[in-house]
Amino acid sequence: MEARLLEALRMCDSWQDRFSLVVESGDAAVDPAGSGREVIAHAVCTRGHVDDVPVLALGPIAVRPDRQRSGAGSALVHGLIGAADATGEPMIVLLGSPVYYGRFGFVRSSDVGIEPPQPEWHEHFQVRPLSSYRQTIRGGFVYASPFRTVQ
């Protein structure tokens, strides 16, 4: 399902090319042509909204099973947070483990007045406020349309 979702996101107007990051295997110093390099992890942020305010939604994020716990996923999350902050985005939202994402500064969305699309997500729907965040950004979050239509 995630592959279909990612393809649908790439085709919709919520796609943000600058927030699509990959981690590759291989060492450019040893293999400058890049032969033998493979994508081992990928993460994307797409445009979502809190009421009328544009924000970013993180996901899907994937790390190849044989490369999990290697730091690739953390590198992607740090990279996306840095890129979003540098370009003036007010926040990133996601649905995920509070234990895992808490270490990146994500907090429960309801703590900052953001309501998840599904009430049962309450404990796992999180927000990472960035430098451009304003406390007046409050309300219900809406994902890009493929999140609601792809099955």
LINQUIRA-V70030 format. One record per residue. N is the residue number from 1. NEAR is the number of other ideal C-beta (glycine too) atoms within 12 Angstrom. Layout:
N;NEAR, N;NEAR
//
This chain:
1;14, 2;19, 3;13, 4;16, 5;29, 6;25, 7;16, 8;26, 9;34, 10;22, 11;17, 12;23, 13;15, 14;28, 15;25, 16;29, 17;15, 18;19, 19;35, 20;25, 21;29, 22;24, 23;29, 24;22, 25;22, 26;17, 27;13, 28;13, 29;8, 30;12, 31;14, 32;11, 33;11, 34;15, 35;13, 36;13, 37;17, 38;18, 39;20, 40;24, 41;31, 42;32, 43;39, 44;41, 45;42, 46;41, 47;32, 48;44, 49;25, 50;36, 51;17, 52;14, 53;25, 54;28, 55;42, 56;42, 57;45, 58;43, 59;35, 60;33, 61;37, 62;25, 63;26, 64;19, 65;12, 66;12, 67;21, 68;17, 69;13, 70;17, 71;16, 72;29, 73;34, 74;22, 75;24, 76;34, 77;37, 78;24, 79;30, 80;41, 81;33, 82;23, 83;26, 84;39, 85;25, 86;15, 87;20, 88;16, 89;36, 90;29, 91;39, 92;48, 93;50, 94;43, 95;31, 96;31, 97;18, 98;24, 99;12, 100;21, 101;31, 102;20, 103;18, 104;33, 105;24, 106;32, 107;24, 108;25, 109;39, 110;23, 111;20, 112;29, 113;24, 114;39, 115;23, 116;30, 117;25, 118;18, 119;14, 120;10, 121;23, 122;19, 123;19, 124;25, 125;36, 126;37, 127;42, 128;38, 129;30, 130;29, 131;17, 132;20, 133;28, 134;18, 135;15, 136;14, 137;28, 138;23, 139;22, 140;25, 141;39, 142;26, 143;35, 144;34, 145;22, 146;29, 147;33, 148;17, 149;15, 150;21, 151;10
//
